[in-house]
Amino acid sequence: MSPGTAPRRNPRPTEAVGSAQLGPTLRSLRTAAGMSMVELARRAGVTQPFVSQVEGGSATPSLATLYRFAQALDVAPTALFPPAGPGALTVIRAGAGPSFPNTGSDASPVGRVLTSGGMQLEVIEYQLEPGMVDRTSFSHPGEELVYVLEGEIELFLDDGAGVVLSPGDSAHFDATRTHRFAAYGLDRARHLLVAAYPHRGSRSTVTST
């Protein structure tokens, strides 16, 4: 650096949005679709008071419910998270980021969302406790990749036999196939789930078995 030259400053990153910020985004999308709370609740399989609580920031939906909201509104699930803005850099600090239970099951893992909204990419970090089984399956347009960080997980596609993945293993698949994950073995497991969605018309399906 030459004398008298000011140091180059990197763009200031934005911190991850919290789950409470989902409310205004959900309300905005619902209003833009010309849909009442009652109608959104009917299509998503929840109650109107619950929709009101989510929009008001007093209730946190599961990821499965978020996907049902997205299906009802005909948008990608990532559209429900407030966008960081054009060209923005979003930083998720260690242990931070909005966290959501995968489903309403007592055995549901909690996902830590590592991406901002309004994009085609969704990245979630999951930690699976041994012995916890949530049999809810998901399917959606696009593609998905899972990468195991620690422990072992079992990937189930189309209700077929499970594929065991160990640390460093990854699996890439068409996300229109129904899929779910479970911990495998006696140790805690942790993995990243990376999903790519079309911007619109990304209709997710959630199935409990």
C-alpha positions in Angstrom: 0.0 0.0 0.0 1.4 3.4 -1.0 1.8 6.1 1.7 -1.4 8.1 2.1 -3.6 5.4 0.6 -6.6 4.5 2.7 -7.0 0.7 3.3 -9.7 -1.0 1.2 -12.7 -1.8 3.3 -14.7 -5.0 2.7 -18.5 -4.6 2.3 -20.1 -4.8 5.7 -21.8 -8.2 6.0 -25.4 -8.5 7.1 -26.2 -10.8 10.0 -28.6 -13.7 9.6 -32.3 -12.9 10.0 -34.1 -14.3 13.0 -37.2 -16.5 12.7 -39.4 -13.6 14.0 -38.7 -11.7 10.7 -40.6 -14.4 8.8 -43.9 -12.8 9.9 -43.8 -9.7 7.8 -42.5 -11.6 4.7 -45.3 -14.2 5.1 -47.9 -11.4 5.4 -46.5 -9.6 2.4 -46.6 -12.7 0.2 -50.0 -13.7 1.4 -51.4 -10.2 0.7 -49.7 -10.1 -2.7 -51.4 -13.4 -3.5 -54.8 -11.9 -2.5 -55.2 -14.6 0.1 -56.9 -14.3 3.5 -55.4 -15.8 6.6 -58.3 -18.3 6.7 -57.5 -19.5 3.1 -53.7 -19.8 3.7 -54.4 -21.7 6.9 -56.8 -24.1 5.0 -54.3 -24.7 2.2 -51.4 -25.2 4.6 -53.3 -27.5 7.0 -53.0 -25.2 10.1 -55.3 -22.9 12.0 -56.0 -19.2 11.2 -54.9 -18.2 14.7 -51.6 -19.9 14.1 -51.1 -18.0 10.8 -51.8 -14.8 12.8 -49.2 -15.7 15.4 -46.6 -16.5 12.8 -47.2 -13.2 11.0 -47.1 -11.4 14.3 -43.8 -13.0 15.3 -45.2 -14.8 18.4 -45.0 -18.4 16.9 -42.2 -20.2 15.1 -43.4 -22.7 12.5 -41.6 -25.9 11.7 -39.7 -26.2 8.4 -42.4 -28.6 7.3 -45.1 -26.0 7.9 -43.0 -23.4 6.1 -42.9 -25.6 3.1 -46.7 -26.0 3.3 -47.0 -22.2 3.4 -44.7 -22.0 0.3 -46.8 -24.6 -1.5 -50.0 -22.7 -0.7 -48.5 -19.4 -2.0 -46.8 -21.1 -5.0 -43.3 -19.8 -4.1 -40.0 -21.4 -3.2 -39.5 -22.0 0.5 -36.5 -19.6 0.4 -38.9 -16.8 -0.5 -40.3 -16.9 3.0 -37.1 -15.6 4.4 -36.5 -11.9 4.1 -33.9 -11.2 1.3 -30.6 -9.6 2.3 -30.7 -7.3 -0.7 -28.9 -7.2 -4.1 -25.2 -8.1 -3.8 -25.4 -8.4 -0.1 -23.0 -10.7 1.9 -24.8 -12.6 4.6 -22.7 -14.0 7.5 -23.9 -16.6 9.9 -21.9 -16.7 13.0 -21.0 -20.0 14.7 -24.0 -21.3 16.6 -26.2 -18.4 15.3 -28.8 -18.2 12.5 -32.5 -18.9 12.7 -33.3 -22.4 13.9 -36.5 -24.3 13.2 -37.7 -27.8 14.1 -37.9 -29.9 11.0 -41.5 -31.0 11.9 -43.8 -30.9 14.9 -42.7 -34.4 16.1 -41.0 -34.7 19.5 -38.3 -36.6 17.6 -37.7 -33.9 15.1 -34.2 -32.5 14.6 -33.7 -28.7 14.6 -32.3 -27.2 11.5 -30.1 -24.1 11.6 -30.7 -22.1 8.4 -27.4 -20.8 6.9 -28.7 -18.8 3.9 -30.7 -15.6 3.5 -34.1 -15.5 1.7 -35.1 -14.7 -1.9 -32.4 -16.9 -3.4 -32.5 -20.3 -5.1 -30.2 -21.9 -2.6 -31.1 -23.2 0.9 -28.5 -24.6 3.3 -29.5 -26.1 6.6 -27.3 -27.6 9.3 -28.9 -30.5 11.1 -27.8 -32.3 14.3 -29.4 -35.8 14.7 -29.5 -37.5 18.1 -29.1 -41.3 18.1 -32.4 -43.1 18.4 -34.6 -40.2 17.3 -36.8 -41.1 14.3 -38.9 -38.6 12.4 -40.6 -40.4 9.5 -41.8 -37.2 7.7 -40.7 -37.2 4.1 -40.2 -34.2 1.8 -40.2 -33.7 -1.9 -39.9 -30.5 -4.0 -38.7 -29.4 -7.5 -35.0 -28.9 -7.8 -32.1 -30.8 -6.4 -30.6 -31.6 -3.1 -27.2 -32.5 -1.7 -26.3 -33.8 1.8 -22.8 -33.7 3.2 -22.0 -35.5 6.5 -19.8 -33.6 8.9 -19.7 -36.0 11.8 -21.4 -39.3 12.9 -23.4 -41.3 10.4 -26.8 -40.7 8.8 -29.2 -42.9 6.8 -30.8 -41.4 3.7 -34.1 -42.8 2.5 -35.4 -42.1 -1.0 -38.9 -43.1 -2.2 -39.4 -45.2 0.9 -36.7 -47.6 -0.3 -33.8 -49.1 1.7 -31.6 -46.6 3.5 -28.1 -45.6 2.3 -25.6 -45.0 5.1 -23.4 -42.0 4.8 -20.3 -41.4 6.9 -18.2 -38.2 7.6 -17.0 -36.8 4.3 -19.6 -38.7 2.3 -22.1 -36.8 0.2 -25.2 -37.7 -1.8 -26.8 -35.6 -4.6 -30.3 -36.4 -5.8 -33.4 -35.2 -7.6 -35.4 -33.6 -4.9 -38.8 -34.5 -6.5 -38.1 -38.0 -5.0 -39.4 -38.3 -1.5 -36.6 -38.1 1.0 -35.9 -38.2 4.7 -32.9 -38.7 7.0 -32.2 -40.5 10.3 -29.2 -40.9 12.6 -27.4 -44.2 12.1 -25.5 -45.9 14.9 -25.0 -44.9 18.5 -23.4 -41.5 17.9 -24.7 -38.0 17.3 -24.6 -37.0 13.7 -24.4 -33.7 12.0 -24.8 -32.9 8.3 -25.4 -30.1 5.9 -28.4 -30.2 3.6 -28.1 -28.0 0.4 -31.3 -27.5 -1.7 -31.7 -25.6 -4.9 -35.2 -24.5 -5.8 -36.7 -22.8 -8.9 -37.8 -19.2 -7.9 -41.5 -19.8 -8.5 -43.8 -22.7 -8.8 -41.6 -24.7 -6.4 -44.3 -26.8 -4.8 -43.0 -28.8 -1.8 -44.7 -31.9 -0.5 -44.5 -33.0 3.1 -45.6 -36.6 3.9 -45.9 -38.2 7.4 -45.7 -42.0 7.4 
